[in-house]
Amino acid sequence: LKGSPPFAPLLDLRTRSASHVTGCPAWEAFEGMGNKICCHARVILTEEIALNFKSSNLNRDVAPIIRKWRTDGAELCFGLEEFQSTFDVVQNLDKQFAVFDTDNNGRVDAHEVLMVYILLSQGDVVRKIDTVFSTFEFKGSHGDNGTINFDEAMIMLQACVHGVQKVCRMDFVIPDDEIFFYCKSLFDMFKVNHKGRISRKQFHQWCAEDPSPRAFVQLFHDSQGLPDINALVQQINLRQSQVFQMHAGGQLFVTAEALHSSSEFKRLLKDPDEDEVDALIELMTDEDGRITSDRYHSVLRPWNIFNECDLDGSGTLDEKEMEILLWIQLRRKPDWSFVREFVQAIDVDASGTISRTEWVQAIIEGHQSGLRISSRASSRATNSSGSSHHRNPRGDGASGRFPGHGIGARAGGPHAGGAAASAVAAQVPQLAGAVR
C-alpha cells in the first residue's frame, strides 16, 4: 500500500513481549497515545468531504461501494478517474482527491478511503468493525474463523488511522510507531506470538474491551457535523416554543408558577434538578415577575447547546467538552489557550468544570452587560488588588442564586491574567450574540 512505513527498525521487537521491551504492557507503555483519544470528547466535522462521508449509511451506501470495488478488481490504489467512478464523486472531484493524495503522486490508497467511509458512516458499531476486518481480504481472513497475521493487522490499523487523519480536523496525531504498539497490544492481549495469527473474534474483542481502540472507533462513530448539531438544538428550541405558547394562552408572557408546574418544560431540559430549574426560571423572570418569549428563549438556547455537548449527561463540561461548545458557538475552532482562559473566567465555583447554570449565566450576563464586562475585566487585569461587586443577571444588585463574582470578576481574578483575561471577557457578548 502507498504510504506504508518501513517496518524493519521495529521488527526486531516483535519476538519479545511489550513488557520485556518497555517494562510494562504496550497499552500502558503508550498510555499517552491512548489518552489522546480517550480524552478527546468528540470530533466535530466542518469540511465538506467529512460531512459527505458522515451522511453515508453503512448498509445502504458503503456496502455497495465495497462490492463494486471488489467486482472491478479491488485495486489497491486509485487514480483520479478510478476514484471518481468507484465513489461516484459528482462535484469538487480534484479537491476531494487531493485530501487523500497527500504526497501529490496522483494515486490514493483505496483502503484509506474505504476505512473513512466505514468509520464515519451511520450504522452499527459491531458491523463497522466486522466490515473493516472483511474489506482487506487477506489470505486466510475469510469467514467467521478468518485470521490475520501481524503485518496484515498493521496495514489494517494504518489505513484506519491515516484515512481519518486526512479527512477529519483533529488536534492530535497518531504516528506510525504508536500504531505499531497498538498492533502489539492486540497480539499481547491474547498472548499470541507476534509471528502467529489473530482471529476475527479476537479482533472484535480487542476493539470492544481495550480502551484505546474502543475510544478510537467511538470517536469517529459519534462524530457530528456542525449543521447536525445546530439542527438538533433547533428541534429542542421549537418544542420549547410550543410549551411557551401552551402556557401563555394567547398572552405575550408566562408566569414562573406555570413553568415550575410544567412536566413537559422540565422534560425538555434533560433531567435538571430543582435548583437548576429554579435558577433558569429566575434568569428568565423580569422585574415585573413575567417571563417574555425573548427572555425565555435567550436562557434556553445556551442551555440546549450545552446539553448537546454534555456527552455523558453529567451536567458539567470539562475543558475538552468546552472546546467543542465554543467551537459550535463561534463557528470556528477556538485556540486552546482561549478555551482554558474562558473556562477559568466563568468557573464561578472554581471546580475546574463548567456547570449548565454557570454557562447560561455567563451568556446572559454577556448579553445584558456587553461592554461593561469587557471594561471591568480590563480594569481588573491592570489592578488585580481591587474589589468588585458584580450585579446579577436580573439587574437588581442582589446576588440571588448566583454569587457576586461572575464572569467580570473571574476574568480579572487570579486564574486569568492580563490581556488574555480581557480578550476572554470581550468574547462573552459575542458568544451571547451567537446564541441569540
Sequence and secondary structure as in RCSB ss.txt:
>XXXX:A:sequence
LKGSPPFAPLLDLRTRSASHVTGCPAWEAFEGMGNKICCHARVILTEEIALNFKSSNLNRDVAPIIRKWRTDGAE
LCFGLEEFQSTFDVVQNLDKQFAVFDTDNNGRVDAHEVLMVYILLSQGDVVRKIDTVFSTFEFKGSHGDNGTINF
DEAMIMLQACVHGVQKVCRMDFVIPDDEIFFYCKSLFDMFKVNHKGRISRKQFHQWCAEDPSPRAFVQLFHDSQG
LPDINALVQQINLRQSQVFQMHAGGQLFVTAEALHSSSEFKRLLKDPDEDEVDALIELMTDEDGRITSDRYHSVL
RPWNIFNECDLDGSGTLDEKEMEILLWIQLRRKPDWSFVREFVQAIDVDASGTISRTEWVQAIIEGHQSGLRISS
RASSRATNSSGSSHHRNPRGDGASGRFPGHGIGARAGGPHAGGAAASAVAAQVPQLAGAVR
>XXXX:A:secstr
 TT    HHHHTTTTS HHHHHSS HHHHTHHHHHHHHT    EE SHHHHHHHT BIIIIIHHHHHHHHHTT  
SEE HHHHHHHHT  S HHHHHHHH TT SS EEHHHHHHHHHHHSBS HHHHHHHHHHHT  TT  STT EEEH
HHHHHHHHHHHHHHHHHS  S    HHHHHHHHHHHHHHTT  TTSEEEHHHHHHHHHHSHHHHHHHHHHHS EE
HHHHHHHHHHHHHHHHHHHHHHHTTSSEEEHHHHHT HHHHHHT S  HHHHHHHHHHH  TTSEEEHHHHHHHH
HHHHHHHHH TT  SEE HHHHHHHHHHHHTS   HHHHHHHHHHH TT  SSEEHHHHHHHHHHHHHHTHHHHH
HHHHHHH TT       TTSSS  TTS S  HHHHHTSTTS HHHHHHHHHHHHHHHHHH 
